[in-house]
Amino acid sequence: MQIGVRDAARLLRVSEKTIYRWLKDRRIPACRINDHYRFNRAELLEWATSERIAVSPSIFHEEGEDSEAPPASLHDALQAGGIFYRVGGADKGSALREVAQLLRLPPEVDREYLLEVLLARESLGSTAIGDGIAIPHVRNPIVMHIERPMACLCFLERPVDFGALDGQPVGTLFTIISPTVRAHLRLLSQLAYALRWPPFRAALSRQALREEILSLCRVAENPQARERADAAEGEAA
């Protein structure tokens, strides 16, 4: 799913001038075709997540999409995918193997193949986004024959080296599985937005209970709810 500079600017809520500056500094992933820059939307969202840049979910509403069917929320996807604690793994490969086994997938899914795909993606570049968090997924979104999108959250028993740019070992892994590319991109953008909210990120850092994480996730992905929560916290202080 390739987009141009204008759509990239809309997606990242910045000016086209900023996009060109990032291109000049080689900060943003892109390819150049016939003197025009093109961006892969999945790569761009992954990069925005690592840079903690808020994105616009409206970019994912396309013509022909069923507007009456509400998109899956990050909260619902996380509830479907599950939250797991003390997940094993002595290194990146063994940790991803554990994640692949924990994913709530149909019996016919080849988990060994899925693991190979995840490992191949990591060989191209780490999916760690800093602060001990990684979002292991393939460069092309993981799309499978499942009824609804899911996001699996795993807390490792011992953080492992993921080759993160900040040098921190990774102990928190989000893995997104979707029935469509559009659903994958929505969830990735919602996760990027949620991770920018300090209370949600703090809950991940201390490996809070499932109920608290899910409750904070519902607030984190809703701008109005976040504003109310921040205002209430400010009044309490």
N, C-alpha and C positions, 0 to 999 in steps of 0.2 A: 504494500500500500504506500505508494510514493506521493509526496506532496511537494509544492514549490515554496519559495521564500515567503510569499504572502500568507499562505496557509500556516506555515511554520511560525510566523510572527503572531498570527491569531491564536494558534494553539498555545504558545508560550506567553501570550499577553505582553508582548514587547513590540517595539517598532521594527520595521524592516531594516532600518539603519543599524539597530543593535544586532540583528541576525548577521548582517554583512560584516560587522566588526568581529563577531565571534568566529565567522568563517575565515577572516583574515588572520586571526590569532590561532586558528586551527583548534578551537575549543569545542566545536559542535560537530557531531558526526554527519557527514554529507558526502555525496558524490557529484561530480561535475559531468554533465552530458550536453554536448554541443553548446558550450558556454553558458549553460543553465544549471543551477544547483538544484539537486533533488534530495529529499529526506525520506527515510523510512520511518513511518509513524511509530512503530514499536521501538525502534532504536532511539528515536527522539524522546519518547516518554521515559525510556530507561535512563537516558542522559539527564533529563529534567529531574527525575527522582534523585539521582546521585548529586545533582547540583542544588537540590531543594528549591526548585523553581515551580511555582504554582502553575497549573495548566487549566485550560478552559474545557470543561466537559461538553459544552455545546458543539464543539467541533466534530463530535462523533454522531450527531444526528444527520443522517443522510436521506436523500430522496428515496421514497419507496419503503422506508422503514415504518413498521407498525407503531404509530404514535400512541395507540391505545394500550399497548402492552408495556407496562412499566419495566424499565431496565433493572437488572439485578443490582442490589446494593452491595457494598463491600461487607456490611454487617451480615447480610443473608448468605453471601458467598463464604464468609469465614465460618459461619454457623454450619454450613453444609460441609465444608472441607475439614473442620476440626482444629483444635488447638492441642498440641502435644508437648509434654514436658520431659526433661531428662532423656532426650533422644541421644542415642549413642553415636559413635564415630570418632576415630582418632585423627582423621585428616579430611580434606575436602571430599575425596572420592567415597570414603566409607560413610561420611555424614550424608551425602546425597543418596547413597544406597538405602540408608535408613529412611530418608524422606520418601523415596520412591515406593518403599514397602508400606508406608503409613497412609499414602494417598488413598482416599475412598473412591476407587475406580471400579468399573465393571470387571467381572472375572476374566473376560476375554482380552483385556488389555495386557500387552506384553511389557511387563515392568522392567525387564532387563533391557529391552530396546529403549524405553523411556530414559533409563539411567544412562545409556550410551549417548543419547541425544543431549541430556543435561551436561554430561562430562565434555562432549564435543563443544558445546556452547562456552563452557568455562575455559577451554583451551584457546578460544578466540579473545578472551578478555574476561576479567572477573566481574561477576554480577553483584559484588559487594558495593554498597552505597555509602559506607561510612558508619561510624558509631556502633559497630558490631552487628550491622544488619545487612543481609543479602537477599536478593530476589531471584533465585535460580530459575531461569526459563530460557527457552531457545530463542535465537534471533528472530525466527518466524514463530509467532505465538503457538503455544501448545493447544491444538484444537482436537477434541475427541468426541465420540458419540456418547455424550452424557446429557441428562435431562436439563441441567442447570449449571451455571458457572460455579466454581468453587475456589476458595483460597485456603490453603493449608498453612498454618503457622506452627513452626517447630522451634522449641527452645532446646539447644544442645546442652548435654550434661557438662561438656567441657568445650569452650570456644576453640575453633580451629582456624588456621591460617587460610584465608581466601584470596590473598593477594590484594587486599583493599588498599586504596591510595593513601588512606590515613594511617596505614600500618596496623590498625587494630584487628585482632582476631574476631571472627564472626561467631556469635552464639544464637542469633535470631534469624530464622529463614522463613520467607514467604514464598510459596509456590502457587502459581495461578494456573488453573485448568479451565478451559471454556469450550462451549459447543460451537462458537463462531469467533472469527477474528474481531468483529466489532465488540463483542462482549469482553474479549480479552483486553482490548484497548481501553474500554470503559473502566474495567476493574483496575488496570494499571494506573490510569489517571486518578481514580478515586483513592488508591493506595498512596500515590505520590502526595495528594492533597492532605490525606489523613496524617501522614508522617510529618507534615509541617506543623502539626499542633502539639505543643510541648507536653500537655497532660497525657496524650496517647503515647507519645514517644517515651515518656518517663515510665508509663505502665509496662511497656515492652522491656525497658532497661532493667526493671526489678522483677520481671517475670510474674506479673500480677495474676490473680485467679482468673479463670475463664470468664466468669460472670462480669467481672470488672472490665476486662478487655473488651468484651462484646458490648457492654454498656457505653464505654468510652468511644468505641468504634462508631456506634450509631450517632453519637454527637459529633465526632471528628469529621465525618463525611458530609455534615449538614452545616453550611455557613451560618444560618440563623441560629441554630442550636449552639454552635461554637461561640457566637457573639454573646448569647444569653449566659452561657457557662462562664465565659471570661468576665462578663460584667458582674455576675454574682460573686465570683472569686475576688474581684477588685473591691466590692462593697464589704466583703467579709474581712479583707485585709485592713 
